[in-house]
Amino acid sequence: MKRIVWLALLLGANAFAAGALEGDVQKQPLNISAIIMFLVFVAGTLGITYWAARRTKTAKDFYTAGGGITGFQNGLAIAGDYMSAASFLGISALVYASGYDGLIYSIGFLVGWPIILFLVSERLRNLGKYTFADVAAYRLKQTPIRSLAATGSIATVILYLIAQMVGAGQLIQLLFGLPYSWAVVLVGILMILYVTFGGMLATTWVQIVKAVLLLAGATFMALAVLAHFGFSLEAFFSKAVEVHAKGEAIMSPGALVSDPISAVSLGIALMFGTAGLPHILMRFFTVADAKEARKSVFYATGFIGYFYILTFVIGFGAIVLVSTNPTYLDAAKALIGGNNMAAVHLSHAVGGNFFLGFISAVAFATILAVVSGLTLAGASAISHDLYANVFKRGKVDENQEMKISKMATLALGIVAIFLGIAFEKQNIAFMVGLAFAIAASANFPVLFLSMFWKKLTTRGAVIGGSLGLATAIILVILGPTVWVDVLGNAAPIFPNKYPALFSVTVAFIGIWFFSATDKSADAQAEIEAFEAQDVRSQTGIGAEGASAH
Amino acid sequence: MTHEMVEQIKNNPKYQELVSKRNSLAWTLSIIMLVVYYAFILVIAFDPSLLGGKMGSGVITVGIPVGIAIIFIAFALTGVYVKKANSEFDDLTKQIKDEIK
């Protein structure tokens, strides 16, 4: 029964790659080597921030690192955004608990990336400047479209930030043996420092450093596990089947994806949600041109795919080497610290105390890197979309806009600290799911149709996008994760955990209907402006940043 | 960009070639990815035993190489697109840009 409850929690939140870490958390003894290694990481990243701060002078530097990130670097940074603590610990925990089902989730996270490459990435680079609202509002009315896009961005960022903050608080207890509130305050302060002083350049390099450390650590673990079996997969999997309570069932799909509507809906949330996350979309503006934007996704897909194969091996490795070793088990034969600790215990099993410290430090550093990207995206929506383009109608000097974005970063950091502490004991399993649902239902349809559909008008985008946003929020509230798990009702009004199939459909139909019936003169002008936009999106002629090198 | 410039580019046969080639490649690859992924998900939803079948005498099931293969397919498809786009499409784009100068 305990396992079922745990699984339900895990799937609620960790179904989303960069999501919250859920499940039982017990504070562990103080882990000095992990704390020291983490401090080394912090010192290094503050060094990066100092270096980046001296190179961050203009708004373009602040928002997009001057557009000078290469495709390879950006690929690592995107992969870093995706390889969060929850996907590392959560997916390996899922594999540890049910074997093959973990792989099904990993695949769901990955397949959105090729689609983003084929349909979105270069157009985004050719049209955008600092935020995805630049693209959505390219030929539509600035004020309503940017307000909608900024609302979608800020909502996504805040929900995500809360989940990450609570995750940080739980992880610090598990990994370092330090109190919850320390983590929340520490993460909040460090992310404010990275973002306000180092802007996108620091945020990107912190993410790259973390991605390299995490990939290196995970590679070592996977190789050590395989080496234990003389690199015989048959011997490795046979041993896992032999020692796992579920036996051969861990080698086949289990009960995870039993109903097709949930499966399809989750797929849509993952795919379109990823393509609507402001902190991910923003990364496409940090590269020089469409060519580098494409390369970013190629490398990112490679790194993420490789990482998921590693977590699969790590999860099975934990079955073989951790679940059989009494050192890692409590009196009830469960993992000390909960299943999310599977990968962490495995690091000790294959590399001793030193490597345990390393993996713990990297897992915590991961949260820091992800929240920095989120905060920068949220601050950009406030300063670039709301302040500069809505409030000041585009008439604003650059220094003033940067000042506002730094103030917004500070404000978001403080809000995140307070919310992180306020939500410590709350059930936040729904938050990342809701963030993905909003990204998929409000941000993505407007962005996608603004680039692909000539007849999109401001009215259609605003009404349809708002309907998508409202539907996503309402269905999550009426669904099992909030109506039952948070509000304590017996049965959900809306049966499905993932509303994306419905809310995305509502958004697309709403946008279509209210655009098609919009016969105003403004609408006509917006339709006529599509040609010029399309030529630029296809060729990059007139694109931002093309001349900066 | 002026209206004349937009018309000029749109009427350029090279632009039309670029747009139609890129669209057909992008949508073809997208559809391949979607078909592969949703076929996998639907098999799991309706007939999971298909993936639970053994490969030979050991414990390794068909599902494991299939799952890993989907990860490789995703990566390979991005590779195909990037290779095509960074050579052929970028060449065409460059020619279009040169012509308007």
Interface residues (C-beta under 8 A of the other chain):
Chain A: Y100 L103 I104 S106 I107 G108 L110 V111 W113 P114 I115 L117 F118 L119 E122 L233 E234 F237 S238 V241 E248 M251 S252 P253 G254 V257 S258 D259 P260 A263 V264 G267 A290 K291 R294 K295 V297 F298 T301 G302 G305 Y308 I309 E531 A532 V535 R536 Q538 T539 G540 I541 G542
Chain B: M1 H3 V6 I9 K10 Y15 L18 V19 R22 L25 A26 W27 L29 S30 M33 L34 V36 Y37 Y38 F40 I41 L42 I44 A45 F46 P48 S49 L51 G52 G58 V59 I60 T61 G63 I64 G67 I68 I70 I71 F72 A74 F75 L77 T78 G79 Y81 V82 A85 N86 D90 T93 I96 K97 I100
